[in-house]
Amino acid sequence: MIEFQSVSYAFGDRPVLRDISLSIDDGEFVLLAGANGSGKTTLLRHCNGLLTPDSGSVRVDGTPVADDPIAARSSVGMVFQHPRDQFVSAIVGADVAFGPENLGLPREEIDRRVAAALEAVNMTGREDDRIDALSGGEQSRVAIAGALAMEPTHLVLDEPFTGLDEPARRSVLARLESLSAEGTGILLATHDLRDVLGLADRVIAMRDGQVAVDGPPADALDELEGLEVRVPDR
Ligand SMILES: Nc1ncnc2c1ncn2[C@@H]1O[C@H](COP(=O)(O)OP(=O)(O)OP(=O)(O)O)[C@@H](O)[C@H]1O
């Protein structure tokens, strides 16, 4: 479980998160919506200690992130908006294998995870490709594969579908759905709820650093008006 307790955070004198309290259960599939600048990325970056609250606390599986950021980083997989900053290797297979290798897993388990993660993003057989020769969408897919290969307890994704083509998007969505069914908590920030709403257990929408909407998709839809979120036609 990821728990935010009265979390506030400011960049300089600009408050960006204001007294956020919420928890994401294991296996829960949660969409995080809200206008540009409403605080979604800032909230996500608190989940594994990349940012530390000015007040309040964030706990992962009961342990305050501030007490054990390394544990939080291995339990919470993150996929960021700008994957270029996320790569540690020049080659696809080596990059995706990096996290599992750091966990000290046996070679065959690493190979299994890399193959499964690349399959989930429709990049089977691309292990030897150079990352700098990939398109932006392909790089995003490698970044997602890197997080999947860690098989984290929680997965946090910031606009993961930007630049992905339709088959890749469908494949990633299917993988997220099965991970959620297997018990992985998923927190996915998006402006566009159209494809993902059917998979979600819950929608949280932010406005000016606060939680404006929090509920099951069917209830949340009515409340999203005015929050600059694209919703399915009804
Ligand atoms: N490094 C930073 N330094 C100063 N201000 C920042 C920084 N990062 C974000 N902010 C400000 O914090 C506010 C919230 O930003 P955040 O990126 O969390 O919003 P968001 O909801 O993820 O937006 P988007 O939908 O555009 O990704 C914005 O006003 C932004 O300008």
The ligand as an SDF file (V2000), in Angstrom:
LIG
                    3D

 31 33  0  0  0  0  0  0  0  0999 V2000
   11.1620   21.7350  -10.5760 N   0  0  0  0  0  0  0  0  0  0  0  0
   10.1980   22.6510  -10.4080 C   0  0  0  0  0  0  0  0  0  0  0  0
   10.4990   23.8790   -9.9720 N   0  0  0  0  0  0  0  0  0  0  0  0
    9.5320   24.8150   -9.7790 C   0  0  0  0  0  0  0  0  0  0  0  0
    8.2190   24.5950  -10.0020 N   0  0  0  0  0  0  0  0  0  0  0  0
    7.8710   23.3890  -10.4480 C   0  0  0  0  0  0  0  0  0  0  0  0
    8.8310   22.3510  -10.6830 C   0  0  0  0  0  0  0  0  0  0  0  0
    8.1730   21.2500  -11.0900 N   0  0  0  0  0  0  0  0  0  0  0  0
    6.8660   21.5840  -11.1470 C   0  0  0  0  0  0  0  0  0  0  0  0
    6.6930   22.8560  -10.7550 N   0  0  0  0  0  0  0  0  0  0  0  0
    5.3990   23.5510  -10.6760 C   0  0  0  0  0  0  0  0  0  0  0  0
    4.5180   22.7670   -9.8940 O   0  0  0  0  0  0  0  0  0  0  0  0
    3.2110   22.7990  -10.4330 C   0  0  0  0  0  0  0  0  0  0  0  0
    2.7180   21.3880  -10.5910 C   0  0  0  0  0  0  0  0  0  0  0  0
    3.5170   20.7290  -11.5400 O   0  0  0  0  0  0  0  0  0  0  0  0
    3.2960   19.1980  -11.8940 P   0  0  0  0  0  0  0  0  0  0  0  0
    4.3610   18.8490  -12.9000 O   0  0  0  0  0  0  0  0  0  0  0  0
    3.2190   18.4070  -10.6590 O   0  0  0  0  0  0  0  0  0  0  0  0
    1.8720   19.2410  -12.5940 O   0  0  0  0  0  0  0  0  0  0  0  0
    1.1190   18.1280  -13.4640 P   0  0  0  0  0  0  0  0  0  0  0  0
   -0.2700   18.0320  -12.9300 O   0  0  0  0  0  0  0  0  0  0  0  0
    1.9150   16.8820  -13.5080 O   0  0  0  0  0  0  0  0  0  0  0  0
    1.0950   18.8150  -14.8920 O   0  0  0  0  0  0  0  0  0  0  0  0
    1.1340   18.1930  -16.3780 P   0  0  0  0  0  0  0  0  0  0  0  0
   -0.2460   17.7030  -16.6480 O   0  0  0  0  0  0  0  0  0  0  0  0
    1.4850   19.3800  -17.2060 O   0  0  0  0  0  0  0  0  0  0  0  0
    2.1750   17.1200  -16.4290 O   0  0  0  0  0  0  0  0  0  0  0  0
    3.3120   23.5700  -11.7370 C   0  0  0  0  0  0  0  0  0  0  0  0
    2.8230   24.8580  -11.5310 O   0  0  0  0  0  0  0  0  0  0  0  0
    4.7720   23.6160  -12.0390 C   0  0  0  0  0  0  0  0  0  0  0  0
    5.1160   24.8050  -12.6810 O   0  0  0  0  0  0  0  0  0  0  0  0
  1  2  1  0
  2  3  1  0
  2  7  2  0
  3  4  2  0
  4  5  1  0
  5  6  2  0
  6  7  1  0
  6 10  1  0
  7  8  1  0
  8  9  2  0
  9 10  1  0
 10 11  1  0
 11 12  1  0
 11 30  1  0
 12 13  1  0
 13 14  1  0
 13 28  1  0
 14 15  1  0
 15 16  1  0
 16 17  2  0
 16 18  1  0
 16 19  1  0
 19 20  1  0
 20 21  2  0
 20 22  1  0
 20 23  1  0
 23 24  1  0
 24 25  2  0
 24 26  1  0
 24 27  1  0
 28 29  1  0
 28 30  1  0
 30 31  1  0
M  END
$$$$
